[in-house]
Amino acid sequence: MATIKGDEENNDEWYLDIGCSNHMTCKNSWFYELDDSVNRKIRFADNSIVCAKCIGNVMIHIKDGNKSCISASH
């Protein structure tokens, strides 16, 4: 999946791909549980690498009004 970042700095949307092995965001406030002792290198399809500095669980609000948890696997 690809997306282009819009001009809005405070965009609260998060695009998820259930086929991905990692879901990432830079908004720590979205996590209700966060473990900052975890550091991982994430390699993308183009062989570029980013470092994930934390891992945790996020509660998301679904369009139908329900909530769902995205849980981290350590």
N, C-alpha and C positions, 0 to 999 in steps of 0.2 A: 504494500500500500504506500502511496506517496501523497503528501499534502504540501501545500504552500502556505507558509506563515502569513497571516493577514497583517494589516497595519495596526490592529488593536493590540496594545501591550498586555492588557488584562483579560485575555481570552480564556474563558473557563471551559473550553471544549477539549476533549481528549479523545483522539482517534485510536481505537483498539483493533487489533487484528488477532482473532483467536488462533491463527496458525503460527503466531510469533512465539518465541521462547522467552522474550523479554518485553515488558511494557515499561516505558520510561517517561518521567516528567521531572521538571526542575522545580516544581512547586511542593516543597516539603510540607506546607500547611494542609495539603490534601490527604496526607497519611494520618490514620488514627493510631497506627503502631509503626514505629520506625527503629530499625537497628542500624546504628551508625558504625558498628564494628566491622561491617562487611564491605570489602572493596573487591570489585570485579572488573575485568576488562571485557567489553562487549565488542565483538567483531561483526561488522555489517557485510552485506553481500559484496560490496565494492572493496573489501579488505581494509577499510578504514576502521579505526578502533577508538572507542570512548571509554572512559573510566566511570563506573557506577560507584558512588561513594556511600550509598546506603541501600537498604532493602527493607521493604515493609508491606503493610496491608492498607488498601484504599477502599473506602466505601463510596460507591458511585450511585447516582440517582438516574434511573432509567426513565425514558420518555413516558412510559405508562404510569409513572408515579411511584413505582416500587424502588427498593434499594437492593444493591448486590455488592458483595465483597470480592475484590480482586486480591487473592492471597499470594504472598511471596513464598517461594520454595527456596530453602537455604541449601 
